[in-house]
Amino acid sequence: MKRQFNLTATYPTLPELTFRGMFLGMLITVIFTASNVYLGLKVGLTFSSSIPAAVISMAILRMFKNSNILENNMVQTQASAAGTLSAIIFILPGLLMLGYWQGFPFWQTLLLCACGGSLGVLFTIPLRRAMVVNSDLPYPEGRAAAEILKVGSEIRREEAAGEDTSKKETGMKDIVLGTGMAGIFSFCANGLHIASSEFSHWIQIGKAVTQLPMGFSMALLGAGYLIGIASGIAILTGTLLAWVIFVPYLTSVISPAEGQSAAAFAQAIWAQKVRFIGAGCIGIAAIWTLIRLAKPVVDGIKMSINAIRANDTEEKQILHHTDIDMSPKSVGIVFLVILAGLFVTFYSFVSAAGLPTTVTIIYIVVGILVAMLMGFFVAAACGYMAGLIGTSASPISGIGILGIIVSSLVVLGIGSSFGVFATPEGTQFATALAIFITAVIVSIAAISNDNLQDLKTGYIVGATPWKQQVALILGSVIGAFAIAPVLNLLYQAYGFTGALPRAGMDPSQALAAPQATLMTTIAQGIFSASLDWNYILFGIVVGIAAIIVDMLLKSHTKSLALPPLAIGMGIYLPPTLEIPLVIGSVMGWFIHRYLHQRAALRSPGHEEEDVEACNHRGVLFASGLIVGESLVGVIIALIIVVSVTSGGSENPLALVGKDFETIANGIGFAAFIATIAIFVRHIVTTKFTPEK
């Protein structure tokens, strides 16, 4: 497969893992982890830290004359753990809501996150060749980060050599323009609140309720341009299934609570019932994806082992350093250390319950096995989803739902055999253990969701995979040190819904932790036999139907596909996040059609080069959109954390109140349309001159 960009042809011995790079990555990781933990607990969303880390790294390391693109890449690889490992907040606060923990024990939380995150890195090593090198998955954020690193590095190199940098500066201008537009809009929408980032128009026909959603995220618009039409249409299909069929039907046959508005009722139906259909669809689609990946994954493992065993000099030259993962010996050592860490933390957790020794050992061993086996499954699924639509929009909480269901069923089976549920304390322990196991699974899912995106960036810029894998393990461990203190700080300051640390605290100020609340409810529902399985089972049926349709499309057409995982995500994710993705993918499809038709007229014999030149500019602009929103998201998050922790407002920059909402919606819509117009114009006005 042809490499998109191979810097090693020019710089064969560039340093990658440097002390200054790792130190900078450590600082960024700690800061971003703290910001992500707060935002995730408050609103249930986190930001991807890879691209902001890449930009910050470039700005700081630029002050050193001998810094380079691969060193910058390592910084963003390490720091990306902050944006993903913080997903542990989607499950771990459930232990406090359950009343089992009264705080977050430092060493248990540290080992849980560090071991889970490091396992996520190890589990994606055998997936790299199958899903990064030999796959056409778009990896939008990975490509965006690579484009930023490439343009910045080439400008600096050519300036140092006294060469003409005008072409590269044009590329940087595209990135800067996209960054500026998205950054200004994000600041106005999420900081000043004078523009809307989304809105929904609710429709009621009889008893049926649905919505016409609209999101104005410019980062997701750019990501939609990068993911392609197949994923975009599949996400749209899932959205239509959820909001044209499932929600209207269920709202027409179920009665709302007294005094509940139509919009609140429909939102509750989607969150408490339809999302489980999406989770079931994601689960069966993920299993299907893992089955399809089995052969390329096995082949990738064999190639990795052969690469290490190769002693012949000529064969070593063929196996370029950009194709070498961590050695089996290194993987084995790290795995044993992780295993020891998991045993220690599971032993400390289970032994505290005072169960018989036999039951304690069984729960420890089975808990670790479930976490690792389920972890490898979710590593493949999350890596594929990240490749399909990007890290930011990947539904980690959906994987968490599958994890809590599997963990609860296993714990239930063992507990029923040993009489654990004979007392309320035993039931509480079993629920807590299921949450504890799921916390490891979520950590694995979060890191694997991000790691393949980073490896895609490295693949494009010519990085060494094993060094990236080391950097991400380091990022996981450093991020794990930050999570427990930040969680304890926020818990003591605000408490969680249903779990307040002190009497007399205002429940309205408690952090919602919506995903943790949902997963705790699911676990309690399984142990009390009150969970409604119908929606999950129906989701599995929907997923099977989606798989069959996708197979039929691929067997009867050359270019049509409907990825089942993307359909499940369309059902599961909030529709205001999905619409910009869909618009971006459809916009990209129409632009590419127009470019091919135009190239046949203006560049006969050079059609592909013409289209590629135009598309490259589009990729740079889309990358800028992702950068701008991500950077401003980090800045606003830091401002909010500082404000709230010092007793200030949760919206310290807001200039207007809720009465400005209608005008804000209009401003948001106008800005979004203007961005699309500028985006399209930027691509189609690209001049192309065939080389003679």
Residue pairs with C-beta under 8 A, 6 or more apart in sequence:
1 133
1 134
3 322
3 459
3 460
3 462
4 146
4 459
4 460
5 146
5 150
5 460
5 461
5 462
6 322
6 462
7 14
7 69
7 70
7 150
7 153
7 461
7 462
8 14
8 320
8 321
8 322
8 462
9 462
11 68
11 70
14 68
14 69
14 70
14 71
15 66
15 68
15 70
15 71
16 70
16 71
16 73
16 74
16 463
16 464
16 467
17 74
17 467
17 470
17 471
18 71
18 74
20 61
20 64
21 57
21 61
21 71
21 72
21 74
21 75
21 78
22 74
22 75
22 78
22 471
22 474
24 57
24 60
24 61
24 75
25 53
25 57
25 74
25 75
25 76
25 77
25 78
25 79
25 471
25 474
25 475
25 478
26 78
26 474
26 478
28 49
28 53
28 56
28 57
28 75
28 78
28 79
28 82
29 49
29 78
29 79
29 81
29 82
29 475
29 478
29 479
29 482
30 82
30 478
30 479
30 481
30 482
31 82
31 638
32 49
32 52
32 53
32 79
32 82
32 83
32 634
33 81
33 82
33 85
33 86
33 479
33 482
33 483
33 486
34 482
34 486
34 641
35 47
35 634
35 637
35 638
35 641
36 46
36 47
36 49
36 82
36 83
36 86
36 637
37 86
37 89
37 483
37 486
37 487
37 490
38 486
38 490
38 637
38 640
38 641
38 644
39 45
39 46
39 47
39 637
39 640
40 46
40 86
40 87
40 89
40 90
41 89
41 93
41 490
41 496
41 511
41 512
41 513
42 511
42 512
42 650
43 512
44 90
44 397
44 512
44 513
44 514
44 515
46 83
46 84
46 86
46 87
47 83
47 392
47 630
47 633
47 634
47 637
48 80
48 83
48 84
48 141
48 390
48 391
48 392
48 450
48 630
49 79
49 80
49 81
49 82
49 83
49 84
49 630
49 634
50 76
50 77
50 79
50 80
50 83
50 141
50 142
50 145
50 391
50 450
50 453
50 454
50 457
51 76
51 141
51 144
51 145
51 148
51 623
51 626
51 627
51 630
51 631
52 627
52 630
52 631
52 633
52 634
53 75
53 76
53 78
53 79
53 80
53 82
54 72
54 73
54 75
54 76
54 145
54 148
54 149
55 148
55 627
55 631
57 71
57 72
57 75
57 76
57 79
58 72
58 148
58 149
58 152
61 67
61 71
61 72
61 75
62 156
68 153
69 149
69 150
69 152
69 153
69 461
70 461
70 462
70 463
70 464
72 149
72 152
72 153
73 145
73 149
73 457
73 458
73 461
73 463
73 468
74 463
74 467
74 468
74 471
76 145
76 149
76 454
76 457
77 454
77 457
77 458
77 468
77 471
77 472
77 475
78 471
78 472
78 474
78 475
78 478
79 475
80 450
80 453
80 454
80 472
80 475
81 117
81 447
81 450
81 472
81 475
81 476
81 478
81 479
82 475
82 479
83 391
83 450
84 391
84 446
84 447
84 449
84 450
85 113
85 117
85 443
85 446
85 447
85 475
85 476
85 479
85 480
85 483
86 446
86 479
86 483
87 396
87 442
87 443
87 445
87 446
88 112
88 113
88 116
88 439
88 442
88 443
88 446
88 483
89 487
89 513
89 515
89 516
90 396
90 397
90 400
90 442
90 515
90 516
90 519
91 400
91 403
91 404
91 435
91 438
91 439
91 442
91 515
91 516
91 519
92 104
92 109
92 112
92 435
92 439
92 487
92 516
93 487
93 491
93 496
93 499
93 511
93 513
93 516
94 435
94 516
94 517
94 519
94 520
94 523
95 101
95 432
95 435
95 436
96 102
96 103
96 104
96 491
96 496
96 499
97 496
97 497
97 498
97 499
97 513
97 516
97 517
97 520
98 428
98 431
98 432
98 435
98 520
98 524
99 428
99 499
100 428
100 429
100 431
100 432
101 432
102 501
103 488
103 491
103 492
103 501
104 484
104 487
104 488
104 491
105 484
106 484
106 485
107 345
107 348
108 345
108 348
108 349
109 480
109 483
109 484
109 487
110 480
110 481
110 483
110 484
111 341
111 342
111 344
111 345
111 480
112 345
112 436
112 439
112 440
112 443
112 480
113 443
113 476
113 479
113 480
113 483
114 341
114 476
114 477
114 480
115 338
115 341
115 342
115 345
115 440
115 443
116 371
116 375
116 439
116 440
116 441
116 442
116 443
116 444
116 447
117 443
117 444
117 446
117 447
117 473
117 475
117 476
117 477
117 479
117 480
118 334
118 338
118 447
118 473
118 476
118 477
119 338
119 372
119 375
119 440
119 443
119 444
119 447
120 375
120 379
120 443
120 444
120 445
120 446
120 447
120 448
120 449
120 451
120 476
121 447
121 448
121 451
121 469
121 472
121 473
121 476
122 326
122 331
122 334
122 335
122 338
123 375
123 376
123 379
123 380
123 444
123 448
124 379
124 383
124 447
124 448
124 451
124 452
124 455
125 304
125 325
125 326
125 331
125 469
126 297
126 300
126 301
126 304
127 293
127 297
127 300
127 379
127 380
127 383
127 448
127 452
128 300
128 325
128 452
128 455
128 465
129 296
129 299
129 300
129 303
129 304
130 293
130 296
130 297
130 299
130 300
131 137
131 293
131 296
131 380
131 383
131 384
131 387
131 452
132 139
132 387
132 452
132 455
132 456
132 459
133 323
133 459
134 296
135 387
137 384
137 387
137 388
138 226
138 227
138 228
138 231
138 387
138 388
139 386
139 387
139 390
139 452
139 453
139 456
140 222
140 223
140 226
140 227
140 389
140 390
140 622
140 626
141 223
141 386
141 390
141 391
141 392
141 453
141 626
142 452
142 453
142 454
142 455
142 456
142 457
142 460
143 226
143 456
143 457
143 460
143 619
143 623
144 222
144 223
144 226
144 619
144 622
144 623
144 626
144 627
145 453
145 454
145 457
145 623
146 456
146 457
146 460
146 461
147 171
147 175
147 619
147 620
147 623
148 175
148 623
148 627
149 457
149 461
150 460
150 461
151 168
151 171
151 172
151 175
151 620
152 172
154 165
154 168
155 165
155 168
155 169
155 172
158 164
158 165
158 168
159 165
171 616
171 617
171 620
174 617
174 620
174 621
174 624
174 682
175 620
175 621
175 623
175 624
175 627
176 624
177 621
177 624
177 678
177 682
178 218
178 222
178 620
178 621
178 622
178 623
178 624
178 625
178 627
178 628
179 624
179 625
179 627
179 628
179 631
180 624
180 628
181 218
181 624
181 625
181 628
181 675
181 678
182 218
182 219
182 222
182 624
182 625
182 626
182 627
182 628
182 629
182 632
182 675
183 627
183 628
183 629
183 631
183 632
184 628
185 195
185 216
185 218
185 628
185 629
185 668
185 671
185 675
186 197
186 218
186 219
186 628
186 629
186 632
186 633
186 636
187 632
187 635
187 636
188 194
188 195
188 667
188 671
189 195
189 196
189 197
189 216
189 664
189 668
190 197
190 632
190 633
190 636
191 632
191 636
191 639
191 653
191 654
192 653
192 654
192 655
192 656
193 651
193 653
193 654
193 655
193 656
193 660
193 664
194 655
194 656
194 660
194 664
194 667
195 216
195 664
195 667
195 668
195 671
196 216
196 661
196 664
196 665
196 667
196 668
196 669
197 215
197 216
197 217
197 668
198 213
198 214
198 215
198 216
198 217
198 576
198 668
199 213
199 214
199 576
199 661
199 665
199 668
199 669
200 211
200 212
200 213
200 214
200 263
200 575
200 576
201 211
201 212
202 209
202 210
202 211
202 262
202 263
202 266
203 209
203 210
203 211
203 212
204 262
205 248
206 252
207 251
207 252
207 253
208 248
208 249
208 251
208 252
209 247
209 248
209 251
209 262
209 263
209 265
209 266
210 243
210 244
210 247
210 248
210 251
210 266
211 243
211 263
211 266
211 575
213 243
213 574
213 575
213 576
213 578
213 579
214 576
214 579
214 669
215 575
215 576
215 577
215 578
215 579
215 580
216 580
216 668
216 669
216 671
216 672
217 577
217 580
217 629
218 580
218 625
218 628
218 629
218 672
218 675
219 392
219 625
219 626
219 628
219 629
219 630
220 392
220 393
220 577
220 580
220 581
220 584
221 580
221 581
221 583
221 584
221 587
221 622
221 625
221 672
221 675
221 676
221 679
222 584
222 621
222 622
222 623
222 624
222 625
222 626
223 389
223 390
223 392
223 393
223 581
223 584
223 622
223 626
224 232
224 580
224 581
224 582
224 583
224 584
224 585
224 586
224 587
224 588
225 584
225 585
225 587
225 588
225 618
225 619
225 622
225 679
226 390
226 584
226 588
226 619
226 622
227 388
227 389
227 390
227 581
227 584
227 585
228 585
228 588
228 589
229 585
229 586
229 588
229 589
230 560
230 561
230 562
230 563
230 566
231 388
231 389
231 563
231 566
231 585
232 581
232 582
232 584
232 585
232 586
232 589
233 562
233 582
233 585
233 586
234 561
234 562
234 563
234 564
234 566
234 567
234 570
235 389
235 566
235 567
235 569
235 570
235 573
235 578
235 581
235 582
235 585
236 570
236 578
236 582
237 562
237 567
237 570
238 278
238 281
238 566
238 567
238 568
238 569
238 570
238 571
238 572
238 578
239 570
239 571
239 575
239 578
239 579
239 582
240 570
241 542
241 567
241 570
241 571
242 270
242 274
242 277
242 278
242 570
242 571
242 575
243 270
243 575
246 270
246 273
246 274
246 277
246 571
247 266
247 269
247 270
247 274
250 269
250 273
250 274
251 262
251 265
251 266
251 269
254 269
256 262
256 264
256 265
257 265
260 268
271 518
273 532
273 535
274 535
274 571
275 398
275 401
275 571
275 572
276 401
276 532
276 535
276 536
276 539
277 535
277 536
277 538
277 539
277 542
277 571
278 395
278 398
278 539
278 568
278 569
278 570
278 571
278 572
278 573
279 398
279 401
279 402
279 536
279 539
279 568
279 572
280 535
280 536
280 537
280 538
280 539
280 540
280 541
280 542
280 543
280 568
281 539
281 540
281 542
281 543
281 546
281 564
281 567
281 568
281 571
281 572
282 381
282 395
282 398
282 399
282 402
282 539
282 543
282 565
282 568
282 569
282 572
283 402
283 536
283 539
283 540
283 543
283 568
284 539
284 540
284 543
284 544
284 547
284 564
285 543
285 546
285 547
285 563
285 564
285 565
285 567
285 568
286 377
286 378
286 380
286 381
286 384
286 399
286 402
286 565
287 377
288 543
288 547
288 564
289 380
289 381
289 384
289 564
289 565
290 377
290 380
290 381
293 380
293 384
297 380
304 325
304 328
305 328
307 319
307 323
307 324
307 325
308 324
308 327
308 328
308 329
310 316
310 319
321 464
322 458
322 459
322 462
322 463
322 464
322 465
323 465
324 464
324 465
324 466
325 465
325 466
325 469
326 334
326 465
326 466
326 469
326 470
327 466
330 466
334 473
339 368
342 368
342 371
342 440
343 364
343 368
346 363
346 364
346 367
346 368
346 436
347 360
347 364
349 432
349 433
349 436
350 360
350 363
350 364
350 367
350 433
351 360
353 360
353 425
353 426
353 429
355 363
355 418
355 420
355 429
356 418
359 414
359 418
359 420
362 414
362 418
363 411
363 414
363 433
366 410
366 414
367 411
367 433
367 436
367 437
370 406
370 407
370 410
370 437
371 407
371 437
371 440
371 441
371 444
374 403
374 406
374 407
374 441
375 440
375 441
375 444
375 445
376 444
378 399
378 402
378 403
378 441
378 444
378 445
378 448
379 444
379 445
379 448
380 448
381 399
381 445
381 565
382 394
382 396
382 399
382 445
382 446
382 448
382 449
383 448
383 449
383 451
383 452
384 565
385 394
385 395
385 449
385 565
385 569
386 394
386 449
386 450
386 452
386 453
387 452
387 453
387 456
388 563
388 565
388 566
389 566
389 569
389 581
390 453
391 449
391 450
391 453
393 569
393 573
393 577
393 578
393 581
394 449
394 569
395 569
395 572
395 573
396 442
396 445
396 446
396 449
397 515
397 518
397 519
398 568
398 569
398 572
399 441
399 442
399 445
400 438
400 441
400 442
400 445
400 515
400 519
401 518
401 519
401 522
403 437
403 438
403 441
403 442
403 445
404 434
404 435
404 438
404 519
404 522
404 523
405 522
405 526
405 536
407 433
407 434
407 435
407 437
407 438
407 441
407 523
408 431
408 434
408 522
408 523
408 526
408 527
409 526
410 437
411 430
411 433
411 434
411 437
412 430
412 526
412 527
414 420
415 421
415 426
415 430
419 426
420 426
420 427
420 429
420 430
421 427
421 430
421 527
427 527
430 527
431 520
431 523
431 524
431 527
434 523
434 526
434 527
435 519
435 520
435 523
438 519
447 472
447 476
450 472
451 469
451 472
454 468
454 472
455 465
455 468
457 463
458 464
458 465
458 468
459 465
489 645
490 511
491 499
491 501
491 511
492 501
493 644
493 645
494 505
494 509
494 510
494 511
495 501
495 502
495 505
495 507
495 509
495 510
495 511
496 510
496 511
496 512
496 513
496 516
497 507
497 510
497 511
497 512
497 513
497 517
498 510
498 517
499 510
500 507
500 510
522 531
525 531
525 532
539 568
539 571
542 567
542 568
542 571
543 564
543 567
543 568
546 562
546 564
546 567
546 568
547 564
549 562
550 561
550 562
550 563
550 564
553 560
553 561
553 562
554 560
554 561
569 578
570 578
580 672
583 676
584 622
587 676
587 679
587 680
588 618
591 618
591 680
591 683
591 684
592 611
592 615
594 684
595 610
595 611
595 614
595 615
595 683
595 684
596 607
596 611
598 610
598 684
599 606
599 607
599 608
599 610
599 611
599 688
600 607
602 610
602 688
603 609
603 610
603 688
603 690
605 690
606 688
606 690
609 688
609 690
610 688
610 690
613 686
613 688
614 683
614 684
614 686
614 688
615 683
617 682
617 683
617 686
618 679
618 682
618 683
621 679
621 682
621 683
622 679
625 675
625 679
636 653
639 652
639 653
640 650
640 651
640 652
642 648
643 649
643 650
643 652
644 650
656 664
